[in-house]
Amino acid sequence: MNTQPFPHVEMKKRGRPSSASKAASTHANLVIEPVRLNDIEFDDNIFIPVRTGHPLIDKFISADGGFMPATNLIAVGDPGVGKSTVLLDFLCRAKKTAGKRVLFISGEMNRIDMVGYCKRYPQFAFVDTVFMGDYAEYDPKTVIEKALEPGYDLVLIDSWAEVTESVKDYHKWNAGRAEQWMLHLLEAHNNGNNTHQSYTCFLIIQQVTKGGDFVGSNRLKHMTTGMMHMRFDKESGYRYMEFSKNRRGVVGEKMGFVLSNNLINYTEFAHMVVSNRNEN
């Protein structure tokens, strides 16, 4: 007995196969195996948060109090709001408070830019930093992979667009392939596939449009643990951050921050606004 579907239909094949037929051919031997988390053993270190030592920051980042290993957080925001400054401060605090291994990968600043930055915020000078511009003659894909190879607890990448665009241009890839490479790389280090066997948490700065919309595919949005927005409040003039998505913490709560001469001060945003009104 012929059990094939629609045996009476005879299809004629002409020209190049469709994308659907290509996919069917590629995944013909795919076997789906459901898993039960009860049967899987996880390293306890995955559930120990990386703390900054600042109670307000740690509470804001996750319900466990700090950055959770093996997670990826994307930060978007208005130009000049302080994305790099705040996230670098998070790295400094984690390094100083908990002795964590931290790394800053900069696709936008060079050494001279950073020297000027460090004059205002001296603590940044103690963060291991890789400037992509120092390796302009090399394959940026290899530079990023080798930079991450030792293994770090917290890694700040500034920015997603700069890194993926450089890899895309060098290899003549399309945007989707460059994004796929980047996501696979993050996942590998989330899983501790590095020399130090660190379950890396990535903080990634991404661009926004003039209207404030996120630049990136839906896949990038779905593959991230949290989406943090940093903004200027038009009414009060203060800066604040909040999560629109956070699988490990609270969504919608605002934390204010003030960029002073050599420190970044954090406070509950509502308190900042109320204090300003009382002063006036």
N, C-alpha and C positions, 0 to 999 in steps of 0.2 A: 504494500500500500504506500502511495506517495504521500508523505507527511509535509512536504514543502508547502509554504503558504502560496496560494494562488498559482497552482501548477499549470493552469491553463493559459496563463499570461506569459507571452514570450517577449522579452525586452530586447530591442535592438540597440547595440552600443555604437555610438559614433563619436568621433573627436575625442577630446580630453575628458576624463572622468570628472563628474561633479564633485564639489567639496564634500557633499554628503557621502558619496561612494568612496572617496578617499578616506574619510573618517571611519567608515564601516570597515574598510580593509585594514586600516591601521590598528583598530581596536577589536578585531575579530576574535582574538584570543584573550581579551580582557576578562578577568574573573573578579567579581566583587565579593569580598569577604568581610561581612559585618564583624565588628569587634565589641567586646564588653570591657568597659574600663575596669571592672572588678578583676579581670584577668591580667591586667597590665600593671607592672611595677614601675613606679616613678622614683627618681632620685629625690630625696627630701629637700635638697638644696634648691630645687625649682620653686619651692613654696616659702622660701625665706626671703623677705623683701630686702632690697637695697635701700637703706635709710639715708636721708640727708642730714638727719639730726635736728631739722626744723619741724616741730610738730604740725604746723599749719600746712607746710608743703607735703609732708608724708601723708597726712590725712586726705589732702586734696588729690594726690596721685592714685591712691588705691585704698580699698577698705581694710587691707592688711597693714597699711602704713608704710608706704615707700614704693619704689619701682620694683615690679615683679620680674624675676628672671624669665627668659624665654618669651618676652613680649615685645611688641613693636608699637611705638607711639608716634603719631605724626602731628607736627605742630604747624599750623598755618596762621597767618595774621597780616595785619596792615603793615605796609613798608615803614620801617623805622620805629615800630612799636617796642622792639627789644627782644625779638625771638632768640637770636644768637646769644645775647647777653644773659638772659634768664637761664637758658638751657646749659650754657657753660657754667653758670653759677651752681646749677644742680650737680653737675659733674664734680666741681671743686668741693662741694659740701660732702658728697659721697666718698670722695677720696680722702678728705681730711677727717671726717667723722668715723667712717667704717673701714678705711684703708683699702677701698675698692680699686680695682684696675679700671681706669677710664681712658678713653681715646676720643679725640676730636679730629674728624676728617673734614677739611675745608676745601670746597671746590670754588669758593668765591673770594677768599682773602689770601694774601701772600704774607710773607714774613714781616715786611715793613708795616703792612696794615695791622698785623697782630701786635707788633711792638707798641704801636700807638695805643692799641686797645688795652694792653697790659699796663700802660702808664696810668690809665684810669682805674683799671681793676687788676691790681698786682697778683691776685690769686690765680688768674688765668695763665700766668707764666709757668705754673707747675703742672699743667695738663699736657700729657703726651699728645702731640699734634702732627698730623700729616697734611702738608700742603700739596694739593694736586698739581699746582703750578710748578713745583720743584721737579716734577717728573713728566713735563710736557712732551718730551721726545719718546716716552715709553707708552706701551699699551695701557690705557687707564683701567681696563678690566683686570689686568695682572697686578697693577699697583694696588687697587682696592683689595683684591684677594690676598695679596701678600701682607698688606697692612693689618688685616684682620686675623691673619694666621696665628699669631701668638695667643689670642684669646683675651677678651675683656668682659668686665661685668656690665659696664655702661659705655655705649658708643654714640656720639653725636655726629650726624652727617648733615652738612650744610652745603648744598641742598640735594634733594632727590633729583630735581631737574638737571642740575649741573652734572652730577655723576652719570646719570643715564644718558644724557645728551652726548657727553664726551665718548662714552662707550659705543653708542649708536653710530656716531660719526666716524669713529676709528674703524669699526668693523663693517660699516655700511649695512647695518641692521635697520629694521623698522622699529618703531617705538614699542610695539608689543613684545618683540623679542628681547629688547633691552630691559623692559620691565620684568619679563619672566626671569631673565638671568638674575636681576637684583633680588626679586622675591625668593628665588631658590637659595641665593647666598645668605640672605637674612635667616631663612629657615634652618639652614645648615648650622649657623652659629647659635641660633635659638636652641638647637638640640645638642649643643656642646661639642660640635665637630671642629675643634681647634686644639692647639697644643696644650693650653691650660685647662681644657675641658670646661670652659666657662659657658653657662647658659645665658648668652648675651641678651641684654635688653637694649634695643635700638631706639634712639630719639632722632627723628628725621624731620628736617625742615622742608616744607613744600610750598610752592608758590600758590598765589590766588589770583583770580582775575581782578580787573578794576572794580567789578561789582561785588568782590569779596567771596566769589565762589571758588571751591576747591579745584585745582588743576590736576587731573589724573583720572584713571579709569575706575569703573565700579569695582573691578577686581582688586585694585590697590586698596580701595576703601574697605572691602570685605576682609582682606587679609591682615588688616591691622587691628590691634587690641583697643587702641584709643585714638580719638581725633580731638586734639586740643586747639582751641581758637584763642588768639591773643589780640586784644582790641583796645582802641581808645574809646572811652565812654564820652559821647558827644555832650551830654548834659553836664557832667561834672569835670570832664577833662582828664580824668584819671585813667590809668592803664589797668587792665584786668585780663584774666584768663579763665576759660571754662571749657568743659568737655561737652561735645555734642554726642559723643559715643565713648563709653568706657566700660569694657566688659569686666573690669576688676574694681570699679569704684563708682562714684556718684556722678550723674550727668546733670548739667544745668546750674550747679553751684559755682559762684564766682569767687576767685581769689585775686585781690588787688596787689599791685607791686609798684614800687617807686624806685627809679634809678637815681641814686645819689652819687657823690663824688667817687667813692671806691667801694660802695656796698649796694646790694639790692635788698630793699626792705619789703617784706611781705605782710599782708594783713587781710582780714576779712573785708571784702569789697563794700558791703553794706555799712560797716563801721567807718570806712574812709569817707563815704558820702555823707553820713550823719555828722561826723566830726567837722567836715567842711561847712555844712549848713549851720552848725552851732557857732562856728567861728565867725561866720558872716552875720 
